[in-house]
Amino acid sequence: MSEKEKMQTEELAKIMDDAKPLGKSALSFMAGFVQGYKEAQSADPAENTGRKEGNEE
């Protein structure tokens, strides 16, 4: 393995390690967002029906 390949491998490993916490944070954020969205939809079903009809046109 050349010196350049070793450096690229080490850099990739560092990026992967740094990405792990971000991935967990992003998943937590999306879970909260989806839960809030579902709650908003169930709170006003008439508004959701209007949106669906508007999209069909």
N, C-alpha and C positions, 0 to 999 in steps of 0.2 A: 504494500500500500504506500503510495507516494505521500510526501509531506502535505501536499495540497489536499489529498483525500482525507488524511487524518484530521486536518484543521476543519474541513467541511463536516466531517462526522461529529467532531466535538461541538461544533457550532450548532448542528442540528439537534444533538442531545440536549444542549443548553436550552434551545428554543422549546423543545418538547417538555422539559422540566418546568419551564416558565409558564407554559400553556395550561398545565394541569389545574392550578388554582383558578385561573381565568375561566376554564371550562365549567368548574363547579359553580362559580359565581354566576355565569351566564345561565346555567340550568336553573339555579335558584330564582334568578330574575324572571326567566320565562315562565316558570311554574307559578309565580306570584301574578304575573301578567295574565296568564290564561285563567287562573282562578278568578281574578277581578273581572275579566271579560265575561266569563260564564255567569257571574253574579249579576253583572249589568244586564245581560240578556234576559235572565229569569226575572229581573225586577220590572221590566217593561216589555212584555211580549207584543203588545200592539205596535210599538215602535219598530220592532224587528220585522213584523209582517209588512209594514210599509216599506222598509228597505228592500225586502225580497221582491215585492211587486215592482219597485223602481228599477231593480237590476234586470228584471225580465224584459223591460221595454226596449 
